[in-house]
Structure formats: C-alpha cells, structure tokens
Amino acid sequence: MQYIRIYTDSDGESHFEDLEIDFADVNFAPPAPLVRLTTFTPATQWAFFSLPPGWYGDWHPTPQRQIFFYLSGEAEAEVSDGTIRRFRAGDATIVEDTWGKGHRSRTVGDEPLLLAVVQMPDKQ
C-alpha cells in the first residue's frame, strides 16, 4: 500500500515523500481466518474532521504529528518546495511538518472534505 508523508527538512522547508507499507498474514481475531495487517503505530487520539467547500489554509505547520484518512471530497496541499498534490477518498497522508514554513491546503470542488485524523506521539 502506498501513502504520502509531509515532512520538514533541516532547513525548515516542507516536502512530500512517497512511502510503501507492507502487509503480513496475521491471526488477528481467532477463530476468524488470517487477515492482511501492517505493523501497528502508536496513536494518542482520533477524530473526524470536516472542511467546507472553498476552505483555504495558508502556510501553517501541522499542530501535531498525525495521519489523515480521506473519506470523501477532495483536497489539495502544497509544500514549501512548490510541489502540489491532490488527495481523494481512499488516500492517506502522514503529516509531520510540525515546525518550519509548513504547508498550505484547500478543499477542491463543491463537496465538503471528510477525513478521519489520528494523532500520534512525537517521534523518539
């Protein structure tokens, strides 16, 4: 499975990084059959997140290391190196640019953006 990471480099500039995560067969809920599962990542809390059509957030760092799961609608994000990406239902983005210039983001289209956001502890 692929997902995207937004991170800050040592100069305070933000970038996208394409990442891949592997699944393994796991006996997750016996006696149910094996399932495909990735390794677990610690989380601190989660919430649903909705933004209306036309919402725009100028340059800002993320307030907390978190992952967004896009449920419906469409969004666009720009990182400080000038790269722009679009995100739709089924996409996942880990956002770790907690300092520096950050990123800017906006909703795209006429429908609200609906996400699930999971906040994670700072990297050790």
Stockholm file with secondary structure:
# STOCKHOLM 1.0

chainA/1-124         MQYIRIYTDSDGESHFEDLEIDFADVNFAPPAPLVRLTTFTPATQWAFFSLPPGWYGDWHPTPQRQIFFYLSGEAEAEVSDGTIRRFRAGDATIVEDTWGKGHRSRTVGDEPLLLAVVQMPDKQ
#=GR chainA/1-124 SS CEEEEEEECTTSCEEEEEEECCCEEECCSTTSCCEEECCCCCCSEEEEEEECTTCEEEEECCSSCEEEEEEESEEEEEETTSCEEEEETTCEEEECCCSSSCEEEEEESSSCEEEEEEECCCCC
#=GC SS_cons         CEEEEEEECTTSCEEEEEEECCCEEECCSTTSCCEEECCCCCCSEEEEEEECTTCEEEEECCSSCEEEEEEESEEEEEETTSCEEEEETTCEEEECCCSSSCEEEEEESSSCEEEEEEECCCCC
//
